[in-house]
Amino acid sequence: MFSKILIANRGEIAIRILQACKEIGIQTVAVYSEADKNSLHIQFADESILLGAPEPKESYLNIDKIIHAAKQTNADAIHPGYGFLSENASFAAAVASAKLTFIGPSADSIRAMGDKAESKISMKKAGVPTVPGFEGTGQETSAQLTKTAKEIGYPVLVKAAAGGGGKGMRVVEKESDLSEAVESARREALNAFGDDRLLVEKYLPDAHHIEFQVFGDQHGNLVHLFERECSVQRRHQKIIEETPSPLLTPKLRKEMGEAAVAAAKAVEYFNAGTVEFIVDPETLKYYFLEMNTRLQVEHPITELVVGLDLVQWQIRVAAGEKFPFTQKDFSQRGHAIEGRVYAEDPANRFLPSTGKLLQYIEPGGPNIRIDSGFTAGSEVTHFYDPLLAKLIVYGESREVAIQRMQTALREFVVHGVMTNIDFLQAVLAHKDFADGKVTTRWAETKFSWKPTEPSFEALITAGLADLVKPRASTTLSANEVDPYSPWKTPSGFRN
């Protein structure tokens, strides 16, 4: 087993990995940018290393600095988390070249699945159904992509060849919009992944997005841990995930699980990974979308339903341990839902909301889990994804899980920035969600929602601004709020 692991990430996923290491008895190293100098994940780690400026290219995307930090602190392994360099084959190879262990799949597997065009070719060879599209090099010119889109037929999806998480993706309804979509997708992909290659494929607007968790060791053992329904999305970013999927039949679940395992075996995959599919709800035909060669944001719901600590097993199999379970050892028990709580303003086109968290109270209780990298006094900056927390609940049935999530959201108090909490509540209360009829475009095309004018977050922010007594040339802290104010009560008082 490793003696020390460097976590090449930030926020809630860094803390999640730090906790897993602590339980196993492994020393940890956190890395951070100048914008994260007061972040929570630094406080949890045994050691911390400053990487550089807030911009990702100067910090969390800088391979040389991260490997140097690992060498400097005598770490023997690096966990990439998700996002940033987690699906960068060059990073995995550089870690191995530095005589360190990359906690994830091999660089070859990442490369095979990270190139979206090459991965689709591999999946076709493995007999896995794929989305109609063009498997080019990803470096085609705008003129070539225009020709390709016309051949495929609109609407089409332009997406980053080297990324995931909804970044570098654009739906294009007509040819006149393609050029602008290509340019903006390239810019976003380059900023997020350091790679601006794109590909084009047919877009299926009314589909379910269903992914299968796969897990394997370096001794040839590979299983799937069932599915996650991820159809509640906005701008290709997942908002609510659940398992089991309300769409799948036992027969389809078995078939798609076997296809996911076949997809992973085609690239000799080990460690945690996710095979993503889109499913036509009318015909129940499914198509391979992509494979994320890393731990997913939504992995906790699988952990709750299957009863496995995925992060600990990531570490164990990276250290060479055998995965002691077979497919027949796993079943789905109960129902789990995850809601992503973002610092964003739903009333203003969901633009990110930045600032200091003047109050931050997480809900608690049986079968409620919070994965977060923030606390009262933390600063939400514009440099990184505005995810505040993942709220995860478990219930013996889907109905119980939905009710528990609604209750937990009502008890989640965040003051100082705007959040999407009310938006999540509205989705959960909608009949389409209760009936399991939500598709990937539902939130943007069929879901009608208006926030209360003004929202309660705006009222609270205004109230806090009036209560706080500023001092010249200083930054206010959460403690400077009037201690006798009802806004500060731990009960989460609301007007």
C-alpha positions, 0 to 999 in steps of 0.5 A: 500500500502507498505511504503518501498520496498527492491529490491533484485536484481541489474542492469536494473531490479532493476532500473525498479522496483525503477522507478515503486515504485517512481511513486506510492510513495513508498520508496526504498532500494537497495542492492549491492555487493562489485563489484556493489558499484558504480552501478547506481541502488544504486543512484536511491534508497532512501537507500542502503545496502551492502550485501557482496562479489561479488560472488552471493552466498555471496550477491544476493543469500544470503537469510539471508542477504537480509531479514536482510537488509529488517528488518534493513531498516524497509521495508515491502516488497521485490521484487526479479526482475528476476534471482537470488532468484526470482524463489526460493520457499525457499526465498519466504517462508522465506520472509513470515516467516519474516512477509514481503511480497514477491512481486510475487506468493506464495511459493507453486506456485513457488515450483510447477512450479519451479520443472520442473518434477513436473510441467510437471506432473501437466500440464498433469493433467490440459490437457496442452500438454507437451514435451516428456520426463522423469519426475524424481526427478531431482537427478538421477545419470549420469547412470540413465540419460544416460538410460533415454536419450536412451529411449527418443531418441537423441537429448535430452535437459538436463536442470536445474530443478530449473532454467531458463534463459538458465542457466544449459541447454545443447543440447546433440546430442549423448550418448558420449557427455551426461556425460560431458553435465550433469556435466557442467549443474550441475555446472552451475545450482548450481552456478546460482540457488544454486540447481544442480538437472537436468532433461532430455527431448526430444529436438525439434531442429526446433521449435518456442519458444513462451511464454504467459504472465499471470497475476492474483490477490489474489482474483481469477482473472487471464488473459493472456496478449498474446504472445511473440515470443522468437525464436532468441536465442543463447545457449538457451539465448533469444536475440530478442523478439517480439509481436505479434508472426509472426507465430500464427494464431488467432485460435492458439493464442486463444487456446494457451492463454487458455492453459496458463491460465489453466496452471496457474490456476492448481497451483493457480497462482497470480501475473506476470508469463510466460507460455512457449511453443515450437511450431512446425512450420510445424504442429502448434502443441504446447507443454508446456515447463516450467513456469517462476514464475516471471517477464520476462526480455522481459516484456516491449514489452508486456507493450507496446502492451497491455498498462499495467505497469506490475511492478506497478500491481505486487506491487498492487496485492501483496498489496492485490488490485484486478486486475480490468480487464478481458480477453475481456479488452485486445487486441494487438495494434501495434508491439513491439521488444526487443533486448538485448545488451550484453557486449560480443565479437561476433568475439570471440565466444561471450565471455563476455567483461569486463571493464569501459564504456568510452562512453555510448550514448543511442538512443532516439526518439518516441516509443524507450525505453531503460531499462539499469543499466549502464552509461558512467563510469560504470564498467562491471565485470565478476561476473554477466550476461553481459546484458548492456541494453534492447532496446525496440521499438514500431511501428504500424506494424512489418515492422515499428518496425523492421526499428525503431529497426535498426535505434536505434541500429545504434545510440547506442554508447558503447565504452570501451567494445565489444558489440553484436550490429552489430550482432543484426543488422545482424539478423534484416536485414536477410530475414528469420527474416523478413519472421518470419521463425526463429527457436530456433537453427537458429542463431547457425545453419543457420545464417551465420555472420562474423564481420568486421575485425577489428570491429569498437568497436576494433578500438574505444577501440584502439583509446581511449587507445591512447588518454587517458593519464594514471596516476600512480596507478590510475583508469582512468575515462571517463572524462580523454579522450581528450575533443576535440577528435572526439571519445567523440562527443555526436553525436556518431561519427564513423570512 
